[in-house]
Amino acid sequence: MARLIAMAKEEDLGEGDLTTSLLADPTGQSEFRLVAKEPGVFAGCEVAPTVLKAYDKSIEIEWSSLGCDGAAIQTVPSDLAVIRGPLGAILSAERVLLNFLQRLCGVATLTRRYVDAVAGTRATIFDTRKTMPGWRHLDKYAVRCGGGHNHRRGLYDAVLIKDNHFVGVETRRLAGIAFDMLNRLLRSDRRPAFVEVEADDLAQVEELLKVVGIDLILLDNFSLDELRQTVALRDGRGLRGKLALEASGGITLETVRAVAETGVDRISAGAITHSAPALDLSLERV
């Protein structure tokens, strides 16, 4: 996070804030309100102080009850925090601070909408690796603030064998190839958080259900009927609670409830990070 903040500061501040340098007393003490101008979910109380102190270590931030990760902002405008410190430093930090917070709050807000949409079902909402370059740690933090769950952090911490890994493999050979790959994993000194394999259709699911060592099957772009059939197939083999099913592929707010009602355990939605609109926030001088 520190490196990302430093990059954001450098690209915005450059050789110095020309406008703020015109103030009669840029070092004078000032007070600002951080205001939410639309409803949503807050995320960023771990980030904001670090951004501000990159401009001046004396800047202080005092959070309201809404300036808490995961807090629901329902009435607007609402004060999230009071920021105190040198006027010039706060004015210079304003845009970078808001850029960070608006994106984090936007991801948390959209995630919460997905989480609320599947409430009462067995399904949980997960993110993907479709994150802003350099922002993965923060995007996934915002997803958690919104009540969602994190999938693998990157290529290094879990195994996800996708269709491109199986190109040219006939369905009847899928189980054998998957067994071979998992055997190679056992000979490695690296231990993944989980092992997941993607299936393109029900025939592939049937083959993968034969493979010991798979924790999840990824059901990419399955129809609702195919998802229901897959759940019934898994449960009929006595594997409920032992092997999880994850639906993915074009999941939207309009479709996520129907997907959840098929009985899948997890739903991964790239939209919660790659398509989250920024939440409208502002910094207003008192």
C-alpha positions in Angstrom: 0.0 0.0 0.0 2.8 2.4 0.9 4.4 2.0 -2.6 1.0 2.6 -4.3 0.4 5.8 -2.2 3.9 7.0 -3.0 3.2 6.5 -6.8 -0.1 8.3 -6.6 1.5 11.2 -4.7 4.3 11.5 -7.2 2.1 11.5 -10.3 -0.2 14.2 -8.8 2.3 16.4 -6.9 5.2 16.3 -9.2 7.6 19.1 -8.4 5.1 20.8 -6.1 1.5 22.1 -5.8 1.6 25.3 -7.8 -1.8 26.5 -6.6 -1.3 25.8 -2.9 2.1 27.6 -3.0 0.1 30.8 -3.7 -1.6 30.7 -0.2 -0.5 33.4 2.2 0.0 30.8 5.0 0.0 27.2 3.7 1.3 26.0 7.1 -1.7 27.4 9.1 -3.9 24.9 10.9 -7.1 24.0 9.2 -10.1 21.6 9.6 -11.9 19.7 6.9 -15.0 17.4 6.8 -14.9 14.1 4.8 -18.4 13.9 3.5 -20.4 11.0 1.8 -22.7 12.4 -0.8 -24.5 9.2 -1.8 -25.5 6.0 0.1 -23.1 3.1 0.2 -20.7 1.1 2.3 -17.6 2.7 3.7 -14.1 1.2 3.3 -10.7 2.8 3.8 -10.2 3.7 7.5 -6.9 1.7 7.3 -5.8 3.6 4.2 -6.8 7.3 4.8 -4.3 8.0 7.6 -1.5 6.6 5.6 -2.3 8.7 2.6 -2.5 11.9 4.7 0.7 11.3 6.6 2.5 10.8 3.3 1.9 14.6 2.9 2.4 15.7 6.5 2.9 13.5 9.5 1.1 16.0 11.7 -2.2 15.6 9.9 -4.8 13.9 12.2 -8.1 12.2 11.3 -11.0 11.7 13.6 -13.6 9.2 12.4 -17.4 9.4 13.0 -19.4 6.2 13.6 -19.8 5.9 9.8 -16.1 6.1 9.2 -15.7 2.4 10.0 -15.0 -0.3 7.5 -18.2 -2.0 6.5 -20.5 0.8 7.9 -23.7 1.4 5.9 -24.1 5.0 4.8 -27.8 5.5 4.4 -28.5 9.2 5.0 -26.7 11.7 2.9 -24.9 14.0 3.2 -23.1 12.3 6.1 -19.9 13.2 7.8 -17.4 10.4 7.8 -14.4 12.1 9.5 -12.8 15.4 10.5 -9.3 16.0 9.3 -7.0 18.6 10.9 -3.6 19.8 9.9 -1.6 22.3 7.8 -3.9 23.8 5.2 -1.5 23.4 2.3 -0.7 19.7 3.0 -4.4 18.8 3.2 -5.2 20.6 0.0 -2.4 18.8 -1.8 -3.5 15.4 -0.4 -7.2 16.0 -1.2 -7.5 14.4 -4.6 -5.3 11.4 -3.9 -7.1 10.7 -0.6 -10.5 10.9 -2.4 -9.3 8.7 -5.3 -8.4 6.0 -2.9 -11.5 6.2 -0.7 -14.0 6.6 -3.5 -12.8 3.4 -5.2 -12.6 1.4 -2.0 -16.1 2.5 -1.0 -17.3 1.8 -4.5 -16.1 -1.8 -4.4 -17.4 -2.3 -0.9 -20.8 -0.9 -1.9 -21.2 -3.1 -5.0 -20.0 -6.1 -3.1 -22.7 -5.5 -0.4 -25.4 -5.3 -3.1 -24.4 -8.8 -4.3 -24.2 -10.1 -0.8 -27.6 -8.8 0.0 -29.0 -10.2 -3.2 -28.2 -13.8 -2.2 -29.2 -13.5 1.5 -31.0 -16.5 2.7 -29.4 -18.9 0.3 -26.4 -21.1 0.9 -24.3 -19.2 -1.6 -21.5 -16.8 -0.6 -20.0 -14.1 -2.9 -16.3 -14.2 -3.9 -14.1 -11.9 -5.8 -11.7 -12.8 -8.7 -8.3 -11.7 -10.0 -10.0 -9.1 -12.1 -8.6 -6.2 -10.1 -7.0 -2.9 -10.9 -3.3 -3.5 -11.5 -1.4 -2.6 -8.3 -4.6 -2.5 -6.4 -5.3 -6.2 -5.7 -4.6 -6.0 -2.0 -6.8 -3.0 -1.6 -9.6 -4.2 -3.9 -9.8 -7.5 -1.9 -9.8 -5.5 1.3 -12.7 -3.5 0.1 -14.5 -6.7 -0.9 -14.2 -7.9 2.7 -15.5 -4.6 3.9 -18.6 -5.2 1.8 -19.2 -8.6 3.3 -17.7 -10.6 0.4 -14.9 -13.2 0.4 -11.6 -13.3 -1.2 -10.7 -16.0 -3.8 -7.0 -16.7 -4.4 -4.7 -13.7 -4.1 -2.7 -14.6 -7.2 -1.2 -17.5 -9.1 1.0 -18.3 -6.2 -1.3 -19.3 -3.3 -3.9 -21.7 -4.8 -4.4 -24.1 -7.7 -7.0 -23.3 -10.3 -6.9 -25.6 -13.3 -8.9 -23.9 -16.0 -10.1 -25.0 -19.5 -7.0 -23.6 -21.1 -4.9 -26.0 -19.1 -7.0 -28.8 -20.5 -7.0 -27.9 -24.2 -7.0 -31.0 -26.4 -7.9 -33.3 -23.5 -10.9 -35.5 -24.3 -13.6 -35.6 -21.6 -13.0 -39.4 -21.0 -9.4 -38.6 -20.1 -10.1 -35.6 -17.9 -10.0 -37.5 -14.6 -6.7 -39.2 -15.4 -5.0 -36.0 -16.5 -6.3 -34.2 -13.3 -5.0 -37.1 -11.2 -1.6 -36.7 -12.8 -1.5 -33.0 -12.2 -2.4 -33.4 -8.5 0.2 -36.1 -8.1 2.8 -33.7 -9.4 1.5 -31.2 -6.8 2.0 -33.7 -4.0 5.7 -34.0 -5.0 6.1 -30.2 -4.8 7.2 -28.5 -1.6 4.5 -25.8 -2.1 1.1 -26.3 -0.5 -1.8 -24.4 -2.0 -4.7 -22.9 0.0 -7.1 -25.0 -2.1 -7.3 -27.0 -5.4 -10.1 -25.9 -7.9 -10.8 -27.3 -11.3 -12.9 -25.7 -14.0 -15.6 -27.7 -15.8 -17.2 -26.7 -19.1 -20.2 -29.0 -19.0 -21.9 -31.8 -17.0 -19.9 -34.5 -18.6 -16.7 -32.9 -17.3 -18.2 -32.5 -13.9 -18.9 -36.3 -13.8 -15.3 -37.0 -14.6 -14.0 -34.5 -12.0 -16.2 -36.0 -9.3 -14.0 -39.1 -9.5 -10.8 -37.2 -8.6 -9.7 -37.2 -5.0 -8.0 -34.0 -3.9 -10.2 -31.5 -5.6 -11.7 -29.0 -3.2 -13.9 -27.0 -5.6 -15.3 -27.4 -9.1 -15.7 -24.1 -11.0 -18.8 -24.1 -13.2 -18.2 -21.5 -15.8 -21.1 -20.1 -17.8 -23.5 -23.0 -16.8 -27.2 -22.4 -17.3 -29.4 -22.4 -14.3 -30.7 -25.8 -15.1 -27.1 -27.1 -15.5 -26.2 -25.7 -12.2 -29.2 -27.4 -10.5 -28.2 -30.7 -12.2 -24.6 -30.3 -11.0 -25.7 -29.7 -7.4 -27.9 -32.8 -7.6 -25.1 -34.9 -9.1 -22.6 -33.8 -6.4 -25.1 -34.4 -3.6 -26.1 -37.8 -5.1 -22.5 -38.9 -4.8 -22.5 -38.0 -1.1 -20.0 -35.1 -1.6 -21.9 -32.2 -0.1 -19.7 -30.6 2.5 -16.6 -32.3 1.0 -16.5 -30.7 -2.4 -17.8 -27.2 -3.1 -19.3 -25.9 -6.3 -18.6 -22.4 -7.6 -20.6 -20.6 -10.3 -19.0 -18.0 -12.4 -19.2 -16.2 -15.8 -21.2 -13.1 -16.4 -22.8 -13.0 -13.0 -24.8 -9.7 -12.6 -27.0 -8.2 -9.9 -30.0 -9.2 -11.9 -29.0 -12.8 -12.2 -27.1 -13.6 -9.0 -30.1 -14.5 -6.9 -31.3 -17.1 -9.4 -27.8 -18.5 -9.5 -27.7 -18.7 -5.7 -31.0 -20.5 -5.6 -29.7 -23.4 -7.6 -27.9 -24.6 -4.5 -24.2 -23.7 -5.4 -21.9 -23.0 -2.6 -20.0 -20.0 -4.0 -20.5 -17.4 -6.7 -17.5 -15.5 -8.0 -18.2 -12.2 -9.6 -15.5 -10.2 -11.4 -17.9 -7.2 -11.6 -17.5 -6.3 -8.0 -14.0 -5.2 -8.6 -13.7 -4.5 -12.3 -17.0 -2.6 -12.7 -17.6 -0.9 -9.3 -18.5 2.8 -9.7 -16.7 5.2 -7.3 -18.8 6.4 -4.4 -19.3 10.2 -4.3 -17.2 11.6 -1.5 -15.9 15.1 -0.9 -13.5 17.0 1.4 -15.0 20.3 2.6 -13.2 23.0 4.6 -14.8 24.0 7.8 
